[in-house]
Amino acid sequence: MLSSLPVLEKCAEDVARANLRAYDAARASFSWEAARRDLDGLPSGGLNIAHEAVDRHAAGPRGSRVAIRWLGRSGTTRDLTYADLSRQTSRFANALRGLGVGPGERVYTLLGRVPELYVAVLGTLKSGNVVCPLFSAFGPEPIRTRLAIGGARVLVTTEALYERKVAALRASLPELEHVLVVGPKGAPPEGTLAFDALLDRSADAFTIPATDPEAPALLHFTSGTTGKPKGVLHVHQAVVAHHATGRLALDLHPEDVFWCTADPGWVTGTSYGIIAPLTHGVTSIVDEADFDVERWYRILAEQRVNVWYSAPTAIRMLMRAGIEPVRRHDLGALRFLASVGEPLNPEAVLWSQEAFGRPFHDNWWQTETGGIMIANFASMPVRPGSMGRPLPGIEAAVVRPTEDGVEEIREPGLEGELALRPGWPSMFRAYWNEPERYAKCFRDGWYLTGDLAHGDDDGYFWFVGRGDDVIKTSGHLIGPFEVESVLMEHPGVAEAGVIGKPDPVAHEVVKAFVSLKPGFVPGEALRRELLALARKRLGAVVAPKEIDFADSLPRTRSGKIMRRLLRARELGLPEGDVSTLEDAP
Ligand code: AMP
């Protein structure tokens, strides 16, 4: 079926204005050392993300350019120029100093997409601390786990989020010393400080200290099949990759208006919703509101967005609304459309060509890679359904395990694990405090991504699936273990198994299977009780959408729930190898 899909050729004009015009030549001439020279470096030495993103522009002719145009939920607009952002982030860095927060200590944010989020993230990077933006829709349990794993010393949040989700956790988080609340109506809640008052008292000049490019900068959480979430650590040097990939894969030009729709609580919203657009000195649109078809087209039209980076779930929701709403808006400024996070189905690429006159360009990466690794480029024909080709500076391969390592699969179309050759600047440097888990990701000189893929004759990569049980729903990566653990807290639940059930819009939805302890009866009332418990503790994005009861769940002889089998049974697929099943014949 794939071979019958058209290849979408690019016109000469698109090729001529693309940053990457000839793929092979760009790969041959690329080096990370040269890419580093596109950045300034600190006057005092080293490399600091916030200097490259903010201060170097603020000091020059770009200082008066709008860095962030914030569109409030209720219609307000606030512009922050590069000079404004520089002053605000300096105030925040000074405030951290004033609180006695030492270098390398972790500063977390739990905020919606409000200007203060951007100030706190960049101000933390200036001060030499590690920043961890958390997704504000998380419930108390994922928040507590992540604050505890990273040993948060400071948290920036709002009064409402603090009271609903954090206040009750304080006693269990002894390392969390300072909580700064944005916009309290009156006095800040007990045990917190008012963010605005603190910034008002802080000086707006701050000299970024010499920063080792290998100094820790960003902490993002991701999930595995088992165990707690993993804290993925990136260093300041990652900015070299953010900048280079912004130029090559997102085709950012200095005068662009750019809109990345991702939330900074996930890696895309930080690497490309904060850092890359600012290092390029473009105007970045930040919309506080959630997805809405009409609102999104209005933003694209009114803000004259040139480059738009979004995700397959959103694109499928736009598709569902049809082409008519597109036709009612002038989207003539749009030049380049890119997508990441889940498989982008060929139909969506073809629809986008019809709706916008331009295809969405799928690209692939993950929290651990810190930046885009494989992409469909502005100058290259798009093969709908393919993730594209590796970025200059990136070596990718499909590999299979051997007895003592891995070997490359060179035959086109043959499936294996997607692997990358380590050495790019935004490669993660650690799973926070878990050196063994980190070491397991590398074999025979390759970083193993955990994704299954195959290549084709021309070096395009095609996504096949995840190699593990992790769930992707609306672009959010959910670890089944975290969900199972909360369901197990209910006194009636004996076992819980959680899978991703395919969904035409969200890619997958979280589905749970539970077996009950004696004395508990399956039924609608209990199902609702479990759904409510999960939503309260985990937040709506992480909680299961469906719960089924089962007499018992399939387990391996070593006692692990076989989620693969639950999924196969749910979908009516062949059960595959069941020889390790507990009650196998
Ligand atoms: P995260 O670390 O949350 O960004 O999720 C990364 C995972 O999302 C990858 O390992 C893939 O499983 C999936 N993913 C990201 N981009 C794509 C893509 N273009 N096509 C298919 N899956 C993708």
Residues whose N, C-alpha, C, O or C-beta is under 5 A from the ligand:
A	BS01	AMP	T222 S339 V340 G341 E342 P343 L344 D362 N363 W364 W365 Q366 T367 M387 T449 D451 F463 G475 L477
